[in-house]
Amino acid sequence: MVSEMEGIIIAEAGDETVGFACFQHFLDEYHILNVAVLPGYRKQGIGKQLMGWMLNHLEDTRDFYLEVREGNNAAISLYEDMGFRVIGERKEYYRDKETALVMHKGKK
Ligand SMILES: CC(C)(COP(=O)(O)OP(=O)(O)OC[C@H]1O[C@@H](n2cnc3c(N)ncnc32)[C@H](O)[C@@H]1OP(=O)(O)O)[C@@H](O)C(=O)NCCC(=O)NCCS
């Protein structure tokens, strides 16, 4: 069993890197740190594919968590589509003092 791991996955189109996601995995918790897709490649399902890989590839994960800017509607919609729900918030979480929503998804 993997007890601690962090990593980055990338999405490629031809020889170009068009998206990435970073994560930390500790015991049975998975923390999604960032997901991003190049502007010209958005709204084509790449964000969903990156999220899907993280949600599927570790069988021993029980809980997935992430933080997202409360004004980031695109990312919040993506995470809600993938089954995440808001469970709390962290005030002034970002350097510019924007609030972060804390989102969680339990094991399938
Ligand atoms: C958030 C982000 C990763 C989404 O990537 P993407 O490849 O465009 O996402 P997908 O094409 O897989 O879209 C999946 C779902 O996300 C939601 N979504 C994506 N872009 C959206 C937008 N501009 N407005 C509203 N919802 C959006 C939709 O629910 C969409 O499902 P649908 O296509 O069936 O409507 C991308 O917009 C991005 O890189 N943003 C900048 C970086 C960022 O803010 N990352 C999040 C940090 S926490």
PDBQT file of the ligand as one rigid body, heavy atoms in Angstrom, charges set to zero:
ROOT
HETATM    1  C1  LIG A 201     -11.031  24.816 -14.190  1.00  0.00    +0.000 C 
HETATM    2  C2  LIG A 201     -10.372  24.251 -15.450  1.00  0.00    +0.000 C 
HETATM    3  C3  LIG A 201      -9.208  23.342 -15.051  1.00  0.00    +0.000 C 
HETATM    4  C4  LIG A 201     -11.422  23.405 -16.222  1.00  0.00    +0.000 C 
HETATM    5  O1  LIG A 201     -10.747  22.716 -17.268  1.00  0.00    +0.000 OA
HETATM    6  P1  LIG A 201     -11.505  22.309 -18.620  1.00  0.00    +0.000 P 
HETATM    7  O2  LIG A 201     -10.620  21.378 -19.376  1.00  0.00    +0.000 OA
HETATM    8  O3  LIG A 201     -11.978  23.516 -19.320  1.00  0.00    +0.000 OA
HETATM    9  O4  LIG A 201     -12.768  21.532 -18.029  1.00  0.00    +0.000 OA
HETATM   10  P2  LIG A 201     -13.700  20.510 -18.829  1.00  0.00    +0.000 P 
HETATM   11  O5  LIG A 201     -13.748  20.852 -20.277  1.00  0.00    +0.000 OA
HETATM   12  O6  LIG A 201     -13.298  19.118 -18.469  1.00  0.00    +0.000 OA
HETATM   13  O7  LIG A 201     -15.110  20.882 -18.187  1.00  0.00    +0.000 OA
HETATM   14  C5  LIG A 201     -15.691  20.068 -17.202  1.00  0.00    +0.000 C 
HETATM   15  C6  LIG A 201     -16.817  20.821 -16.510  1.00  0.00    +0.000 C 
HETATM   16  O8  LIG A 201     -16.289  21.927 -15.810  1.00  0.00    +0.000 OA
HETATM   17  C7  LIG A 201     -17.237  22.995 -15.838  1.00  0.00    +0.000 C 
HETATM   18  N1  LIG A 201     -16.654  24.146 -16.535  1.00  0.00    +0.000 N 
HETATM   19  C8  LIG A 201     -15.491  24.180 -17.224  1.00  0.00    +0.000 A 
HETATM   20  N2  LIG A 201     -15.283  25.440 -17.682  1.00  0.00    +0.000 NA
HETATM   21  C9  LIG A 201     -16.330  26.199 -17.280  1.00  0.00    +0.000 A 
HETATM   22  C10 LIG A 201     -16.673  27.571 -17.413  1.00  0.00    +0.000 A 
HETATM   23  N3  LIG A 201     -15.896  28.429 -18.103  1.00  0.00    +0.000 N 
HETATM   24  N4  LIG A 201     -17.800  27.995 -16.829  1.00  0.00    +0.000 NA
HETATM   25  C11 LIG A 201     -18.606  27.157 -16.130  1.00  0.00    +0.000 A 
HETATM   26  N5  LIG A 201     -18.331  25.838 -15.982  1.00  0.00    +0.000 NA
HETATM   27  C12 LIG A 201     -17.208  25.373 -16.538  1.00  0.00    +0.000 A 
HETATM   28  C13 LIG A 201     -18.460  22.465 -16.563  1.00  0.00    +0.000 C 
HETATM   29  O9  LIG A 201     -19.305  21.889 -15.602  1.00  0.00    +0.000 OA
HETATM   30  C14 LIG A 201     -17.859  21.407 -17.447  1.00  0.00    +0.000 C 
HETATM   31  O10 LIG A 201     -18.761  20.421 -17.818  1.00  0.00    +0.000 OA
HETATM   32  P3  LIG A 201     -19.582  20.588 -19.212  1.00  0.00    +0.000 P 
HETATM   33  O11 LIG A 201     -18.555  20.794 -20.278  1.00  0.00    +0.000 OA
HETATM   34  O12 LIG A 201     -20.312  19.299 -19.324  1.00  0.00    +0.000 OA
HETATM   35  O13 LIG A 201     -20.456  21.792 -19.032  1.00  0.00    +0.000 OA
HETATM   36  C15 LIG A 201      -9.897  25.389 -16.409  1.00  0.00    +0.000 C 
HETATM   37  O14 LIG A 201     -10.946  26.326 -16.578  1.00  0.00    +0.000 OA
HETATM   38  C16 LIG A 201      -8.661  26.127 -15.931  1.00  0.00    +0.000 C 
HETATM   39  O15 LIG A 201      -7.509  25.710 -16.202  1.00  0.00    +0.000 OA
HETATM   40  N6  LIG A 201      -8.853  27.256 -15.207  1.00  0.00    +0.000 N 
HETATM   41  C17 LIG A 201      -7.710  28.048 -14.712  1.00  0.00    +0.000 C 
HETATM   42  C18 LIG A 201      -6.974  27.329 -13.601  1.00  0.00    +0.000 C 
HETATM   43  C19 LIG A 201      -7.858  27.117 -12.405  1.00  0.00    +0.000 C 
HETATM   44  O16 LIG A 201      -8.600  28.004 -11.986  1.00  0.00    +0.000 OA
HETATM   45  N7  LIG A 201      -7.751  25.901 -11.835  1.00  0.00    +0.000 N 
HETATM   46  C20 LIG A 201      -8.464  25.547 -10.620  1.00  0.00    +0.000 C 
HETATM   47  C21 LIG A 201      -7.593  25.782  -9.421  1.00  0.00    +0.000 C 
HETATM   48  S1  LIG A 201      -8.351  25.218  -7.922  1.00  0.00    +0.000 SA
ENDROOT
TORSDOF 0
